[in-house]
Amino acid sequence: MATKEPARPTIGWWQGTLPGDKPPVKTVGSFWPYATTVFDYVRRAMPYNESKSLTNDEIYAVVAYILNLNGIIADGDTMDAQTLQKVKMPNRDGFVTFSRGK
């Protein structure tokens, strides 16, 4: 009997994860509006057993790998402080602005 894999966020391909008639699947391409947020998350959380131990160059490499897996950047793209902020995330316009009011 095959077991069903548990639902969890994925770093893989994002296309098709926002079907509209079903709950969205959280992926890097659909869940985060800015690539700088991906960098911040990786910086704070990786590696799991020793968070905050990666150098900036290592973090840029991990983020580039994740963005490339999602088809957001190309294989040969360079990732650094200047290029990271220029990355256009695919669902950046799919978020609702929230105002707390007065």
C-alpha positions as CSV (number, residue, x, y, z in Angstrom):
1,M,0.0,0.0,0.0
2,A,1.5,3.3,-1.1
3,T,1.6,6.0,1.5
4,K,0.5,9.6,0.7
5,E,3.3,12.1,1.0
6,P,2.5,14.8,3.6
7,A,1.6,18.3,2.3
8,R,4.5,20.7,2.9
9,P,6.1,23.7,1.2
10,T,8.4,22.9,-1.6
11,I,11.4,24.6,-3.2
12,G,10.7,23.1,-6.6
13,W,8.8,24.4,-9.6
14,W,6.1,27.0,-8.8
15,Q,4.0,27.0,-12.0
16,G,0.6,25.5,-11.4
17,T,0.6,26.1,-7.7
18,L,-1.9,28.9,-7.8
19,P,-4.9,27.1,-9.3
20,G,-7.6,29.5,-8.2
21,D,-10.2,26.9,-7.4
22,K,-8.1,25.1,-4.8
23,P,-5.9,26.2,-2.0
24,P,-2.5,27.4,-3.3
25,V,0.6,25.2,-2.8
26,K,3.3,27.2,-1.0
27,T,6.5,27.4,-3.1
28,V,9.3,29.9,-3.4
29,G,7.7,31.3,-6.6
30,S,4.2,31.6,-5.3
31,F,4.7,32.3,-1.5
32,W,7.3,35.1,-1.4
33,P,6.9,38.4,-3.3
34,Y,10.6,39.4,-3.1
35,A,13.8,37.4,-3.6
36,T,15.4,39.4,-0.7
37,T,12.9,37.6,1.6
38,V,14.3,34.2,0.4
39,F,17.8,35.4,1.2
40,D,16.7,36.5,4.7
41,Y,15.0,33.2,5.4
42,V,18.0,31.2,4.2
43,R,20.3,33.4,6.3
44,R,18.3,32.9,9.4
45,A,17.3,29.2,9.0
46,M,20.1,27.3,7.3
47,P,21.6,25.0,7.8
48,Y,19.0,23.4,10.0
49,N,21.4,22.1,12.6
50,E,23.5,25.2,12.7
51,S,21.5,28.2,11.6
52,K,23.1,31.5,10.8
53,S,26.5,29.9,10.1
54,L,26.6,30.4,6.3
55,T,28.7,33.1,4.8
56,N,26.9,35.7,2.5
57,D,28.5,34.0,-0.5
58,E,27.2,30.6,0.5
59,I,23.7,32.2,1.1
60,Y,23.7,33.8,-2.3
61,A,24.7,30.4,-3.8
62,V,21.8,28.6,-2.0
63,V,19.3,31.3,-3.0
64,A,20.5,31.2,-6.7
65,Y,20.1,27.4,-6.6
66,I,16.5,27.7,-5.2
67,L,15.6,30.5,-7.7
68,N,17.0,28.4,-10.6
69,L,15.0,25.3,-9.5
70,N,11.9,27.5,-9.8
71,G,12.9,28.8,-13.2
72,I,13.1,32.3,-11.9
73,I,16.8,32.8,-12.9
74,A,18.9,31.1,-15.5
75,D,21.7,28.6,-14.9
76,G,24.5,31.1,-15.5
77,D,23.0,34.1,-13.6
78,T,25.2,35.6,-10.9
79,M,23.6,36.2,-7.5
80,D,24.9,39.0,-5.2
81,A,23.6,42.0,-3.3
82,Q,23.0,44.0,-6.5
83,T,21.4,41.2,-8.6
84,L,19.3,39.8,-5.8
85,Q,17.2,42.9,-5.4
86,K,16.6,43.0,-9.2
87,V,15.0,39.5,-9.3
88,K,11.3,39.7,-10.2
89,M,9.4,37.0,-8.3
90,P,6.5,35.5,-10.4
91,N,3.7,36.1,-7.9
92,R,4.9,39.6,-6.6
93,D,1.6,41.2,-7.8
94,G,-0.5,38.4,-6.3
95,F,-0.5,39.8,-2.7
96,V,-3.1,42.0,-1.1
97,T,-2.0,45.2,0.6
98,F,-3.0,45.2,4.2
99,S,-3.7,48.5,6.1
100,R,-4.2,48.5,9.8
101,G,-6.0,51.8,9.6
102,K,-5.8,54.3,12.5
